[in-house]
Amino acid sequence: MIALHTCEKSSSKGKGLKSNVSAELKEILTRMDNRIHKLYKSLPTNAMLIVCTGHGDTAVVRRLRKMLTEESEPNFGREKIVESLEEFQARAEVALCFVGVKH
């Protein structure tokens, strides 16, 4: 399970990742790994499996955009909203994509 190895892998400098993976997360990753493995096994030879996942919270981005378009004056300045929107938009655009061809 690559996801679990990534969470537990130490860096080459020996510092390691300071990520405590909960038992619940390990269980979720294990189930996901089993499902993807089952899909992969059912594919014909030379088929490509693409798994893409979004990472960010797009609901926050929508709320911030709505705040910018509203006529009423917010409790905090427009600049703060724009700054927050830029940060959350960048986070929401991050995604992971895994591609594999069955041989």
C-alpha atoms as a printed R data frame, in Angstrom:
    type eleno elety resid chain resno       x      y       z
1   ATOM     1    CA   MET     A     1   0.000  0.000   0.000
2   ATOM     2    CA   ILE     A     2   1.817  3.021  -1.297
3   ATOM     3    CA   ALA     A     3  -0.250  5.494   0.721
4   ATOM     4    CA   LEU     A     4   0.749  3.889   4.013
5   ATOM     5    CA   HIS     A     5   4.394  3.636   2.968
6   ATOM     6    CA   THR     A     6   4.367  7.311   2.068
7   ATOM     7    CA   CYS     A     7   2.902  8.224   5.461
8   ATOM     8    CA   GLU     A     8   5.523  6.220   7.347
9   ATOM     9    CA   LYS     A     9   8.578  6.749   5.135
10  ATOM    10    CA   SER     A    10  11.644  8.434   6.637
11  ATOM    11    CA   SER     A    11  13.579 10.996   4.664
12  ATOM    12    CA   SER     A    12  17.153 10.355   3.571
13  ATOM    13    CA   LYS     A    13  18.360 12.783   6.241
14  ATOM    14    CA   GLY     A    14  16.825 10.645   8.975
15  ATOM    15    CA   LYS     A    15  14.335 13.258  10.097
16  ATOM    16    CA   GLY     A    16  11.297 11.375   8.797
17  ATOM    17    CA   LEU     A    17   7.792 12.619   8.368
18  ATOM    18    CA   LYS     A    18   6.087 13.685  11.556
19  ATOM    19    CA   SER     A    19   2.741 12.256  10.574
20  ATOM    20    CA   ASN     A    20   0.823 10.112  13.005
21  ATOM    21    CA   VAL     A    21  -1.413  7.874  10.956
22  ATOM    22    CA   SER     A    22  -4.459  6.870  12.955
23  ATOM    23    CA   ALA     A    23  -5.834  3.345  12.941
24  ATOM    24    CA   GLU     A    24  -8.967  4.693  11.262
25  ATOM    25    CA   LEU     A    25  -6.940  6.224   8.417
26  ATOM    26    CA   LYS     A    26  -4.960  2.993   7.990
27  ATOM    27    CA   GLU     A    27  -8.230  1.075   7.736
28  ATOM    28    CA   ILE     A    28  -9.590  3.500   5.130
29  ATOM    29    CA   LEU     A    29  -6.383  3.309   3.090
30  ATOM    30    CA   THR     A    30  -6.394 -0.491   3.302
31  ATOM    31    CA   ARG     A    31  -9.987 -0.674   2.033
32  ATOM    32    CA   MET     A    32  -9.204  1.764  -0.776
33  ATOM    33    CA   ASP     A    33  -6.100 -0.214  -1.721
34  ATOM    34    CA   ASN     A    34  -8.110 -3.447  -1.829
35  ATOM    35    CA   ARG     A    35 -10.776 -1.878  -4.048
36  ATOM    36    CA   ILE     A    36  -8.242 -0.443  -6.485
37  ATOM    37    CA   HIS     A    37  -6.360 -3.751  -6.563
38  ATOM    38    CA   LYS     A    38  -9.627 -5.568  -7.355
39  ATOM    39    CA   LEU     A    39 -10.351 -3.112 -10.197
40  ATOM    40    CA   TYR     A    40  -6.819 -3.499 -11.540
41  ATOM    41    CA   LYS     A    41  -7.033 -7.301 -11.497
42  ATOM    42    CA   SER     A    42 -10.285 -7.206 -13.487
43  ATOM    43    CA   LEU     A    43  -8.755 -5.102 -16.288
44  ATOM    44    CA   PRO     A    44  -7.711 -6.714 -19.574
45  ATOM    45    CA   THR     A    45  -4.045 -6.645 -20.594
46  ATOM    46    CA   ASN     A    46  -2.792 -3.251 -21.854
47  ATOM    47    CA   ALA     A    47  -5.671 -1.412 -20.187
48  ATOM    48    CA   MET     A    48  -4.881  1.839 -18.415
49  ATOM    49    CA   LEU     A    49  -6.166  2.594 -14.931
50  ATOM    50    CA   ILE     A    50  -6.327  6.261 -13.974
51  ATOM    51    CA   VAL     A    51  -7.190  7.307 -10.429
52  ATOM    52    CA   CYS     A    52  -7.542 11.043  -9.820
53  ATOM    53    CA   THR     A    53  -8.541 12.695  -6.609
54  ATOM    54    CA   GLY     A    54  -9.161 16.282  -5.642
55  ATOM    55    CA   HIS     A    55  -7.646 17.545  -2.445
56  ATOM    56    CA   GLY     A    56  -9.092 20.920  -1.560
57  ATOM    57    CA   ASP     A    57 -12.314 22.210  -0.088
58  ATOM    58    CA   THR     A    58 -14.165 23.902  -2.937
59  ATOM    59    CA   ALA     A    59 -17.088 24.858  -0.674
60  ATOM    60    CA   VAL     A    60 -14.896 27.417   1.114
61  ATOM    61    CA   VAL     A    61 -13.842 28.873  -2.240
62  ATOM    62    CA   ARG     A    62 -17.481 29.251  -3.310
63  ATOM    63    CA   ARG     A    63 -18.380 30.977  -0.020
64  ATOM    64    CA   LEU     A    64 -15.489 33.415  -0.330
65  ATOM    65    CA   ARG     A    65 -16.427 34.221  -3.938
66  ATOM    66    CA   LYS     A    66 -20.002 34.844  -2.831
67  ATOM    67    CA   MET     A    67 -18.751 37.209  -0.112
68  ATOM    68    CA   LEU     A    68 -16.870 39.192  -2.772
69  ATOM    69    CA   THR     A    69 -19.955 39.572  -4.953
70  ATOM    70    CA   GLU     A    70 -22.335 40.570  -2.153
71  ATOM    71    CA   GLU     A    71 -23.287 44.225  -1.942
72  ATOM    72    CA   SER     A    72 -23.086 44.482   1.856
73  ATOM    73    CA   GLU     A    73 -19.844 45.581   3.490
74  ATOM    74    CA   PRO     A    74 -18.148 42.638   5.267
75  ATOM    75    CA   ASN     A    75 -16.773 42.863   8.809
76  ATOM    76    CA   PHE     A    76 -13.269 42.568   7.389
77  ATOM    77    CA   GLY     A    77 -11.770 44.184   4.332
78  ATOM    78    CA   ARG     A    78 -12.030 43.034   0.751
79  ATOM    79    CA   GLU     A    79  -8.245 42.589   0.655
80  ATOM    80    CA   LYS     A    80  -8.415 39.951   3.410
81  ATOM    81    CA   ILE     A    81 -11.136 38.070   1.533
82  ATOM    82    CA   VAL     A    82  -9.125 38.160  -1.709
83  ATOM    83    CA   GLU     A    83  -6.000 36.994   0.128
84  ATOM    84    CA   SER     A    84  -7.898 34.106   1.730
85  ATOM    85    CA   LEU     A    85  -9.561 33.250  -1.575
86  ATOM    86    CA   GLU     A    86  -6.194 33.011  -3.334
87  ATOM    87    CA   GLU     A    87  -4.862 30.670  -0.649
88  ATOM    88    CA   PHE     A    88  -7.930 28.424  -0.553
89  ATOM    89    CA   GLN     A    89  -8.195 28.415  -4.365
90  ATOM    90    CA   ALA     A    90  -4.595 27.206  -4.627
91  ATOM    91    CA   ARG     A    91  -5.294 24.436  -2.102
92  ATOM    92    CA   ALA     A    92  -8.513 23.418  -3.862
93  ATOM    93    CA   GLU     A    93  -6.710 23.076  -7.194
94  ATOM    94    CA   VAL     A    94  -4.232 20.526  -5.852
95  ATOM    95    CA   ALA     A    95  -4.983 16.992  -7.008
96  ATOM    96    CA   LEU     A    96  -3.312 13.619  -7.183
97  ATOM    97    CA   CYS     A    97  -3.311 11.406 -10.241
98  ATOM    98    CA   PHE     A    98  -2.063  7.830 -10.434
99  ATOM    99    CA   VAL     A    99  -1.781  6.089 -13.799
100 ATOM   100    CA   GLY     A   100  -0.918  2.466 -14.455
101 ATOM   101    CA   VAL     A   101  -0.981  0.162 -17.475
102 ATOM   102    CA   LYS     A   102  -1.691 -3.506 -16.842
103 ATOM   103    CA   HIS     A   103   0.870 -5.800 -18.472
